[in-house]
Amino acid sequence: MPNLSPAAARALRRLIAPVLAGSCCAARAADTMDNAYWNMPKGVTQISHEVWWLHMFAFWICVVIGIGVFGVMFYSLFAHRRSRHPVPAQFHENTTVEIVWTIIPFLILIVMAVPAAGTLIKMYDTRDSDLTVRITGYQWKWQYEYVGQGVSFFSTLKADANAARQLGSGIDPATVPNYLHDVDRPLVLPVGKKVRFLLTSNDVIHGWWVPDLAIKKDAIPGYINEMWTKIDEPGTYRGQCTVLCGRDHGFMPIVVKALPEAEFEQWLAQEKSAAAAGTPPAAETPPAPAAAPSSSGSAPGAAADQPAAVDQPSHDP
């Protein structure tokens, strides 16, 4: 490093080395940890993988920019300190530098925008879906309707979590599995099939978000949002409402259960049979009882909160 004493050069290296090492370790850990809550999950769909790649691509660009900017800044602080240059140079304006620092950010934005636009176009392409599910948000539950299948049900906070959250319940939330992140009836989807969602709301604005699927959109009353997913791996994936929708906003989780196609068809046949017979499926959990007025809030599954009818969207799916 020119114009730097050995001590100053060592100090500069000590400042830059931890930044480089920390960035490398963070990126590596994000790719290998199963539960990297401090970073975006890779997810279980092609779109979620592309979104994760774009996220890390932008991260590394920011790391390089940060190293460059702070490197120049620290170099200037050490190389042009007052003890070495008591009289500062008198100059201003440099057309070449101004052109360079305008063109480089422009090129960086283009490099980032091209793959991001391609992924965004894919996210909005809901054509050629194998299954359509209408999602309707309520205060404070979700309704899932398998369009054309004759299957529809509500999904609310699971009874044990709802009981534990009540004021003075005496139940330790740590003893409840998936506390506030489990429901009585999950949304069941097939693996390897393109599923189209029609998202709306019956009352106020809600937000439907499942990180592992890279899906997040608002449910707006009187309006239908479209989105889709194609899950690659069987499993249970959890999310939550992301829009402050009232008193029990924090108590309307989302659970998606992805099944192999054969198991999904079997589940769907059972649901159709139960619907035709007018009886709830055996696996359905009864709604949680309403909370007492002195508790932290009424149960999302209480009878008083049950909507009388579902508002139909303004156009057919």
N, C-alpha and C positions, 0 to 999 in steps of 0.2 A: 504494500500500500504506500504510494508516494506521499511524501511530506508528513508521514506519521512516525513518531518515535516508536521503538519496540513496545514500550508500555502502553501507549495509546492503541496500537494495533491489537495487542492482546486483549485490551478492554473491549474493543469493538467486536472482536471475534466472540468474546464471552456473551455479548448482547445478542448477536445474530444466531449463534449455534442453538440456543434453547428454542428459538422460534422455529427454526427448520426441523429440529428433532420433534418438537411437540406437534407440528403440523403433520409430519409423516406418521407419527404414532396415532394421532386422532383419526386420520383417514383410514389407516390399516384396521384400527379397532372397529370403526363404523362398518367395515366390510365383513368382519368376522364375528362380532358380538351378536348373540341372539336377541338381546334386549338392550340395545343402545338407545336409551331413552333421550339422551342428549343430542341425538342426531336423527335425521329422517330415516325411517325403516325402508329396507329394500322392497318389501312387499312380496306379493304372490301372483302378480299379473305382469304381462309384458309392459303395459303402460307404467305401472309402478316402478319397474326396473329402469325404464327410460327416464322417468322423473327423477329417480335417485341418481342416475348417471349425470343428468343435467345439473342437479344440485351440487354434486361433487366436482363437476367440471367448472362451475362458477366459483366454487370454493377455492380450487387450486389457482384459478386466475387471480382471485383476490389475494391469495397468499403470495404469489409472484409480485403483484403490484405493491403489496405491503412491504415485502422485503426490499424491493427497489426504492420505494419512497423513503422508508426509514433508513435504509443503507446510505442513501445520498445525504439524508439529514444528519445522521450521526457522523458520517465522513466530514461533512462541512463543519460540524461543531468542533471536531478534533483538529482537522487540518487547517482551519482558518480561525482558530481561537486568537484572542487578543495578544497573547504572549508571542505568537509567531507572526501575526499581521496586525500590528497596532493601528495602522492606517488602512481602512477598508478601501477596496477598489471602487472607483466611481464609474459605474456604467449602468445602462438600462436599455431595454428593448433588444430583441434578437429575433429577426424575422424567421430565420431557419428553425430555431428552437420552438417558436410559436407554431409553425407549420407542423413540425414533428409531433408536438404534444396535442395537436388537434387531430392529426391523421391516425395516430396509434389508438386512441380511445375509440374512434370511429370504426377501425378495423376490428377491435376487440368486440364491440357491440354486434357487428355483422357476424363474426364467428360464433357468438353466443346465440344470436337470433335465429340463424338458419336451422339448427337442430331443434331448438325450442318450438319454432313454428311448425315443424313437421310433427312433433309430438302433440301439439295443441290441436292440429287438424285431425289426428287420429282420435283424440279424446272426444271430439264433437261428432264423430262419424258413427251414428247409431244404426246404420242400415244393416240389413241381413242378420238380424238378431234371431236367436233360437227360442227365446222366451222373453215375455214382457211382464214386468211387475210394476203395479201402481203403488207408490208410497205416499201416504197422506199423514201429515203431522197434526197432532192434537195436543192440547194442554192436558196431560203431559204424557203422551204415549204415541206410538206409531201404528198405523194400519197398513198391512201388506195385502194386496190383492193380485193374485196371479191371473192376469187378463186372459179370458177365453178358457180358463180351466175350472171355473166355478169354485175356487178356493180363496177365502179371505179371512183374515183374523187380525186381532189387535196384539201388540207386543208391549208389555209394561214392565216396570221394575219388578224384579223377583221378590216374592213375599218375605223371605228371610232378611234381605237387605232393607226392604221397606220397614220391617219391624225394628231392625237394629238402628235405623236412623232416627226413630222417634225420640223426642226428649224424655228422659227418664225411663227408657226401655230397660236399662240394666244389662243390655247385650253389648259385648265388646265387638266393635266392627272388625277387629283383626281376626276374629274367629269365623267370620262369614266369608266363604270363598268368593273371589271376584266382587268384593263389596262395591256396590253402586255401578258395577260394570257387567251385570248379568240380568237376564230377562226371563219371563215365564215362557215365552214362545219366540225362538229366534227365527230370523229369515233364513230359509233353507234354499240353497242354490246348487245347481249341478256343476261339477268340475269339467272344464274343457268346452263349455258352451257359452256363446255370447248372450248375455242377459241385458236387456234394455230396461231402464228405469224411467218411469214417469213420476216426477216429484212435484207435489203440491201440498197445500195446507188447508185445514178447515177453519182456522181461527186467526192465529198470528204467524209471523215469520219464524220458521225453525231452520235449522241447518243439519243436513245429513252428512256425516263424515265417518269414514272408515279408513284409517291411515294405510293399512296393509293392502287396500285395493286402490289407493291413490284416487279416492272419490271424495269430493266435498262440494256440495251445492246447497243453495238456499231453497227451502220449501215456502213458496209465497202464495197467499190466498188469492184465488181467482186466476192463477197463472200456472202453466205447466213447464217445468224444467226437464230436460232430457239428459241422461248420462248412461253409461254402460260399463260393463266389466266382463272379463273372461278369466276366471280363476284357474290357476294351473295346479294348485296343491290342495288336497282335502285338509280341512281343519276348521277351527273356530276363530273368527276374527272380530274384534271388538272396536266400537267407536262410540260416539256420543253426539248430542245436539250441540251445535257450535254458535247458536244465536240466542242471546238472552231473551227468553220467551215467557218470562213470568216467574211466579213464586217457586215452582218445582222444576225449573230449567235443568238443574243439576241431577235430576232423578229420572231422566228419560234416556237411558243408554241404548245402544244399538249393538246387536249381536248377529253376525252372519255365520251360518254353519254350511260349509261346502262339503258336499257328498259326491262320491263317484256316481256316474250317470245311472247305473243300475239301481243303486240304493236310493237315489233321488226319485226315480220313477216309481219305486215301491212306496216311498213316503208320499208322493203325490197321489197315488192310487188310494192309499189309506185315507188321505184328507178328502178326496172326492167322495169316497164311500161314506165317511162320517158326515159330510155336508149333505149328501143325498138322504141320509137317514135322519138328519136333523139333530144329531147328537155331537157333542164336542169330542175330538180325538182323545184316546186314553192317556196320551202323554201330556195333555194340556194341564197346566197348573191353574187352579182356581184363582180368581183375582184376590189381591190382598185386601183385608178389611180396612175401612176408612179409619183414619187416625182421630184421636180425641182432639177437641178444640184446643186444648192446652199444649199439644205437641208441636213439633217444628213445622208441620204442614200436613195437609191431607194426603192420603195414599193416591198415587197416580192411577191405580186400578180401582178406586172406589166407585161405587155405583153412582154417586153424585156427579162424578166427572165423565161418566160414560156418555158419549154423544148419541143423540137420538137417531141421526141419519147422517150419511156421508154425502157431502156436496160433490156433485159430479163436475169434472173439469169442463171447460167451455168447448172442447172439441175432442173427437175420438182419437184414441192412440193410433 
